[in-house]
């Protein structure tokens, strides 16, 4: 008689703990869902707003829809989260300017990439900022501005290791 009552009590306690576990999981899931449902401003928007508040104009970037031809003549690698050009790029950019000068019908096509770290919005912004920084440096090195074009790559996530992925490629085509 006691064995039957103990068995029934075990079933009741098991069901009670199961219900409690489901309620806890539901509450946690509801909290996560409500937090993800909030749409925070993308990282680039916050940065642009603070730049505009400081009185600096935000430059609109236009991307061209041009197919890449051939291999990249130059790949510039960046540090994580940085769009600052490495110090050793001046000589390499001068080589691109010389190539543009020797072939009058060509353009410098610039594409920015990123690694897997960070959010999608932040990664898109950093890839764009890197490409813009290289384009500005190329114009400053003597390239005609009308022959420097930015291309949004179909996939901005770079191949290989993270250091290889954080790059900007320049093609003269």
ROTOR-794489 format. One record per atom (N, C-alpha, C): x, y, z. Coordinates in steps of 0.1 Angstrom, whole numbers, plus 5000, padded with zeros to 4 digits. Each point is the difference from the previous one (the first is absolute). Layout:
residues N
XYZ...
//
This chain:
residues 173
500849885000499250125000500950135000501149995008500850125000500850014987500349894993500750014987499150074989498749975001499150064990499950155002499950045013499950145003501350084997501149935003501350064997500250024985499649914992500050014985499250114995498850015006499150114995500550145004500650005012500650135005501250044991500849904996501150034991499650054987498949954995499450054987499550145002499350035010499550145003501250095001501049975008501250095002500750024986500149894992500750014987499250104991498749985000499250094992500150155005500050025013500150135006501350074996501149925001501350064996500050024985499449924992500050024985499250134997498950025007499250134997500850125005500749995011500850115005501250034990500649904994501150024991499450064987498849964995499450064989499750155002499550035012499750145003501250095000501149955006501350075000500550024986500049894992500550014986499150104992498750005002499150104994500450145003500250035013500350135005501350054994501049915000501350044994499950024985499349924993499850014986499350134997499050045008499250124998500950125002500949995010500950115002501050024989500549894995501050014989499350054987498849954998499250054988499750155001499750055011499650145002501350084998501149955005501350084998500450004986499949894993500450004986499050084991498850015004499050074993500250154999500850055009500450145000501050024989499950104992500950034989500950115003501249975006500950125002500550054987500450135001500550064988501349934996500249984987501349944995501250095005501149935001501250075005500450114992499949994986500350114991499150125002498749985003499150115002500450085013500449935010500450075012501250084998501049944993501250074996499750134992499249984989499750114991499350115008499149975009499350105008500950085009501049935006500950075008501050084992500349964988500950084991499250124995498749994997499250114996499950105011499849955012499950095012501350085002501149944996501350075002500250104989499150014990500250104990500749954988500349874999500749954989499049944990500150034988499049954990500349854997499049924999500149864996499949994985501049944994500149994986499249874995499150024991499249894994501049924991499949875001500949924992499249934989500450014988499449934989500849884996499349894998500649884996499649974985500949954993499849964986499749854999499249974990499749854998500849964988501349985002500949964990500649875004500149914990500649875003501550015001500549925009501550005002500649924989501150064995500849934989501449975005500449884999501449975004500249995015501349995003500450005014500250145005499950015013500350135007501450034999500350134996501450044999500650035014499150045009500450035013499049965011500549945010499149975012500650075012499150085006500550075012499349945012500749965010499549935012499850105012498949985007499750095011500049935013500150075011499849955014498649985003499749925009498649975004499350135004498850024994499250125004500650134995501050004992500750134996499850024985499850134997500050044986501250094997500950015009501250084998501049934991500550074990500949944991501349965007500649884997501349975006501150104994501050025008501050104996500849974987500149874996500849974989499250004987498950064999499249994988500350114989500750115004500250114991500849954987501049935001500849954989499149914991499249915006499249914993498950084992499550115006498950084993500650074989501350055001500750074989500149904988500249885003500149904989498749994992498850015007498749994994499850134992500450125005499950124993500850004987501249945001500849994988499449904989499449905005499249914991498850074994499350085007498950084995500550104989501250065003500650094991500449944986500549885001500549934988498849944991498949985006498849954993498850095001499850094991499150115001498549965000499749884996498549964999499749925012500849995010499749915012499550085012499549925009499550065013500649915011500250065012500349925012498849965007499749875001498849955006500449955014499450055010500349985014498949925007500349895006499049925008500549985014499150025010500449985014499449875005500749935009499649885006500150005015499549915007500049995015500149865005500349985012500049875006498749975007499949895007498749965006499750075013501050075006499750065013499150124999499150025009499150125000498749974994499150095001498649994994500150024985498949974993499950014986500150154996499350085008500050154997501450065002500649965010501450065003500949954990499949874995500949954990499850074987498850024996499750074987500650145001499950075011500550135002501550004999500649915007501550005000500649964986499349914993500549974986499950124991498950085002499750124992501150105004500250025013500950115004501549964996500349885000501449964995500150034985499049974992500150034986500050154997499250075008500050154998501450065004500649955011501350055004501149974989499949884994501049974990499750094988498850024996499750084989500450145002499850065012500550135003501550014999500749905006501550004999500549994986499349924992500449994986499950134992498950075003499850134994501150105005500349995013501050095006501449974994500249874996501349964994500150044986498950064994500150054986499149934990499249915004499149934991498850104997499650014987498850084997498849955007499250085007498949965008498949934991499950054988498949944991500449864996501249965002500449864996500249915012499650045012500049925012498549965003499749875000498749965002499949905012499050015007499749915011499049894996500349885003499149894996499649925013498749985002499649925011500149864995500949925007500149864996498749925003499849904992498849915003500049945013501249965005500249955013501250075006499750085011501150085006500849925010499549885004500749925010501249944992501250025005501249954993500249865002500849944992500349865001501249985009500249875004501249975008499950055014501250035006500150045014499550145001499850045012499450145003500950114995501349985001500950114996499950024985499949894992499850014986498750064996499049985008498650054997499950155002500850065008499950145003500950084990499550014988500850064989499150094991500850074992499450074988500849964988499349974989500649964988499950114990501150034992499950104989500449934987499150014990500249954987500150124990500949994991500050104989499549934988498850054995499449934989499350104990
//
